[in-house]
Amino acid sequence: MWSRGVILLLTLAAAALAFDRDAAKEKLTDFRIRSQNLHVDELEGELEKLEHSFDKLSAPLEKSEVDRLRARVLRIQPDPCGAYKVSCGGDNPECVHNLLVCDGVNDCSNAHDEDPFVCSLDVVRVGSTFTGVTHWSSCKEAHDHTTVITITASYRSKYFGPRAWVRATVTNELSEDPRDYKQSSYNAKGYFVFASRKLVLIPDGDAPDRFSTSCAFHFGDYDHADCRVLQEGSGNECAKLRVNRS
């Protein structure tokens, strides 16, 4: 009888101990989970503080700056489309002929060819003036000098949207010395290609020299361009200049 009591007591003690172990294990697991959650919350708080501090280091990029950076990246990448075609951009490679850009019909699947910015007349609006320093490398002997290009007229036919026809005045300030100031001006006519964002100017018959000018607005805006001065007939490059809207 006594032995049965001892056995029963030991059995109850073992059951209680097993129960306590399970409860303790459950509590320990719960504690660990809560500790990890607290640690994660703490890390997220620290990360948020770091992001806030990083944002204070510099102002957010303006859209114009983002556009210029994107344009620089595109310039150093190989042209995926080849001559007379332009990329539609986006994740899926797609090219369209430059004569289909700004013609009033969406030829790109993402409608990039009819984007208001792509088809903007801002660069050739009357009164637009672009100034830069011309550096001659061949064709004639000349010192570096300031060149000013002013758009005097522009026309875009509703039947042919991919081009805008322009007239301009090109002024070369050959000497900036006020005691011996010299300049040479001539009228030019040409066109602007919306697909390639290129302005081409050809001198009128009374121009002192027969040099055409081709300006590529490939900086992501219509305020900056790289221009080349070309000899008519041969197309040889004679000079370069980078112009800014003034």
C-alpha positions in Angstrom: 0.0 0.0 0.0 2.8 2.3 0.9 4.7 1.5 -2.3 1.6 2.3 -4.4 1.3 5.7 -2.7 4.9 6.4 -3.4 4.5 5.4 -7.0 1.4 7.5 -7.4 3.2 10.5 -5.8 6.2 10.1 -8.1 3.9 9.8 -11.1 2.1 13.0 -10.2 5.4 14.8 -9.6 6.7 13.7 -13.0 3.5 14.8 -14.7 3.7 18.2 -13.0 7.4 18.5 -13.9 6.6 17.7 -17.6 3.8 20.3 -17.5 6.1 22.9 -16.1 8.7 22.2 -18.7 6.2 22.6 -21.5 4.9 25.8 -20.0 8.4 27.1 -19.5 9.4 26.2 -23.0 6.3 28.0 -24.4 7.1 31.1 -22.3 10.7 31.0 -23.4 9.7 30.8 -27.1 7.3 33.6 -26.6 10.0 35.7 -24.9 12.4 35.1 -27.7 9.9 36.1 -30.3 9.0 39.3 -28.5 12.7 40.1 -28.1 13.3 39.6 -31.8 10.3 41.7 -32.7 11.6 44.5 -30.4 15.0 44.2 -32.1 13.5 44.4 -35.6 11.5 47.4 -34.5 14.6 49.0 -33.2 16.5 48.3 -36.4 13.7 49.8 -38.5 13.7 52.9 -36.3 17.5 53.3 -36.7 17.1 52.8 -40.5 14.4 55.4 -40.7 16.7 57.8 -38.8 19.6 57.1 -41.3 17.3 57.7 -44.3 16.1 60.9 -42.8 19.7 62.1 -42.2 20.7 61.1 -45.7 17.8 63.1 -47.2 19.1 66.1 -45.4 22.5 65.8 -47.0 21.3 67.0 -50.4 18.1 68.4 -51.9 15.9 66.0 -54.0 17.0 65.9 -57.7 14.9 68.1 -60.0 13.3 66.5 -63.0 15.5 68.5 -65.3 18.6 67.0 -63.5 17.2 63.5 -63.8 16.5 64.1 -67.6 20.1 65.3 -68.1 21.5 62.3 -66.3 19.3 59.9 -68.4 20.4 61.7 -71.6 24.1 61.3 -70.7 23.5 57.5 -70.1 21.8 57.2 -73.5 24.6 59.0 -75.3 27.3 56.5 -74.1 25.2 53.5 -75.0 25.3 52.1 -78.5 22.4 53.1 -80.7 20.0 50.2 -80.9 18.1 51.6 -83.9 20.5 52.7 -86.6 20.2 55.4 -89.1 16.9 57.3 -89.6 15.3 55.5 -86.6 14.9 56.4 -83.0 14.2 54.4 -79.8 10.8 54.4 -78.2 12.5 54.0 -74.8 10.9 51.8 -72.1 11.8 48.3 -71.1 11.0 46.7 -74.4 13.3 47.6 -77.3 11.4 49.3 -80.1 12.4 51.6 -82.9 10.4 53.8 -85.3 11.4 55.9 -88.3 12.1 59.5 -87.5 9.4 60.6 -90.0 6.8 58.9 -87.8 7.7 61.0 -84.7 5.3 63.8 -83.9 3.0 62.9 -86.9 -0.1 62.7 -84.7 -0.2 58.9 -84.7 1.1 56.7 -81.9 3.6 54.4 -83.5 5.5 53.4 -80.3 3.5 51.1 -78.1 4.2 53.5 -75.2 3.3 56.5 -77.3 6.7 58.0 -76.7 6.8 59.3 -80.3 3.9 61.6 -79.6 5.0 62.7 -76.1 4.4 66.5 -75.6 8.0 67.0 -74.6 9.4 65.2 -77.6 7.1 67.3 -79.9 7.6 70.6 -78.1 8.3 73.7 -80.2 10.1 75.3 -77.3 13.5 75.1 -78.9 12.4 76.9 -82.1 10.0 79.5 -80.7 10.6 83.0 -82.1 13.1 84.9 -80.0 15.0 81.8 -78.6 18.6 82.8 -78.4 21.5 80.3 -77.9 25.1 81.5 -77.1 28.4 79.6 -77.1 32.1 79.9 -77.9 33.2 78.6 -81.3 36.5 76.8 -81.5 37.9 76.4 -85.0 39.9 73.3 -85.9 40.1 73.6 -89.7 38.7 75.3 -92.8 39.8 78.7 -91.8 42.2 80.4 -89.3 40.3 82.1 -86.6 40.5 82.7 -82.9 37.9 81.4 -80.5 34.9 83.7 -80.5 31.3 84.0 -79.2 28.5 83.0 -81.5 24.9 83.9 -80.9 22.1 82.1 -82.7 18.6 83.7 -82.6 15.5 82.1 -84.0 13.6 84.8 -86.0 10.8 82.7 -87.5 9.4 79.1 -87.3 6.7 77.2 -89.0 5.3 73.7 -88.5 2.8 72.3 -91.1 -0.2 70.4 -89.7 0.4 68.0 -92.6 4.0 67.2 -91.8 4.7 67.3 -88.0 8.1 65.6 -87.8 9.9 68.8 -88.9 9.7 72.5 -88.1 11.0 75.0 -90.6 13.0 77.9 -89.1 14.8 81.1 -89.9 17.6 82.5 -87.7 20.3 85.1 -87.4 23.8 83.9 -86.6 26.1 86.5 -85.2 29.9 85.9 -84.6 31.5 88.4 -82.2 35.0 88.3 -83.7 36.4 90.8 -81.2 35.2 91.6 -77.7 37.6 94.6 -77.4 35.2 97.7 -77.2 37.9 99.7 -78.9 38.0 97.5 -81.9 34.7 95.6 -81.8 34.0 93.4 -84.8 31.1 91.2 -85.6 29.8 89.2 -88.5 26.1 88.4 -88.9 24.2 86.5 -91.5 20.7 85.1 -92.0 20.1 81.4 -92.2 17.3 79.0 -92.8 16.8 75.4 -91.9 14.8 72.9 -89.9 14.4 71.1 -86.6 14.1 67.3 -86.4 11.9 66.3 -83.5 13.0 62.7 -83.5 16.7 63.4 -83.2 16.3 66.8 -81.6 18.6 68.4 -84.1 18.6 71.9 -85.4 20.2 72.5 -88.9 20.9 76.0 -90.2 22.1 76.7 -93.7 23.3 80.3 -94.6 21.5 82.4 -97.1 23.2 83.5 -100.3 24.6 86.7 -98.8 26.5 85.0 -96.0 30.2 85.8 -95.9 31.1 82.2 -95.4 29.5 79.0 -96.6 29.3 77.1 -93.3 26.2 75.3 -92.1 25.5 74.7 -88.4 24.1 71.5 -86.9 23.1 71.5 -83.2 22.1 68.4 -81.2 19.9 69.0 -78.2 20.9 65.7 -76.4 21.2 66.9 -72.8 17.6 66.1 -71.8 16.3 69.6 -72.3 15.9 72.3 -74.9 18.3 74.8 -73.3 21.7 73.2 -74.1 23.2 71.7 -77.3 26.4 70.6 -78.9 26.9 72.3 -82.3 29.1 71.5 -85.2 30.1 74.0 -88.0 30.3 72.2 -91.3 31.7 73.2 -94.6 29.0 73.1 -97.3 29.4 70.6 -100.0 32.0 68.4 -98.3 30.4 68.3 -94.9 33.8 68.5 -93.2 33.7 69.6 -89.6 35.4 73.0 -89.2 34.5 74.0 -85.7 32.6 73.1 -82.6 30.6 75.0 -79.9 28.4 74.2 -77.0 25.5 76.6 -76.7 23.2 77.5 -73.8 19.9 79.3 -74.0 20.5 83.0 -73.0 
